[in-house]
Amino acid sequence: IASAAGLATLETYAEDGLFERAAGLADYWEDALHSLKDHPHVIDIRNMGLIGAIELEPMAGEPTKRAFSAFLEAYEKNILIRTTGDIIALSPPLIIEKEDIDTLIGTLGDVLKGLH
C-alpha cells in the first residue's frame, strides 16, 4: 500500500508540473538564500534545488542554542524553520511563489541580524 501511495503521489506531482516548477524556482531560491551569507553568525550556506541549509556559528559552550533561538524568533514572526544542531534547514513546499521566497528570506534575514 505504501508503494502505491508513493507512486500515486509521484504521478500527481508529474501531472501538476511540480517537478518543473521546482526546477524553475531553483536559481531564484539559491540567489535569495545565498543573499544571507554576510549576516551575523552565518558560517556556510548550501542548497540543492529548493532545499537549503544555513550553518550558524555555535555559541561557546552552548551548541545548538543559536539555531534554536533562530527557530523561536522565526516562529514568533510566523515563519516555520527546522533546526538540526546549529544548522537551519529549509525545505519550502513545491507550490511556493517568488513572493513567498522573498518574505521567507527577508524575515529570516531579520532573525539572523537579531541573534546573539
Secondary structure as GFF3:
##gff-version 3
##sequence-region A 1 116
A	DSSP	alpha_helix	2	15	.	.	.	ID=ss1
A	DSSP	alpha_helix	18	34	.	.	.	ID=ss2
A	DSSP	beta_strand	42	48	.	.	.	ID=ss3
A	DSSP	beta_strand	51	56	.	.	.	ID=ss4
A	DSSP	alpha_helix	65	76	.	.	.	ID=ss5
A	DSSP	beta_strand	82	84	.	.	.	ID=ss6
A	DSSP	beta_strand	87	90	.	.	.	ID=ss7
A	DSSP	alpha_helix	98	113	.	.	.	ID=ss8
###
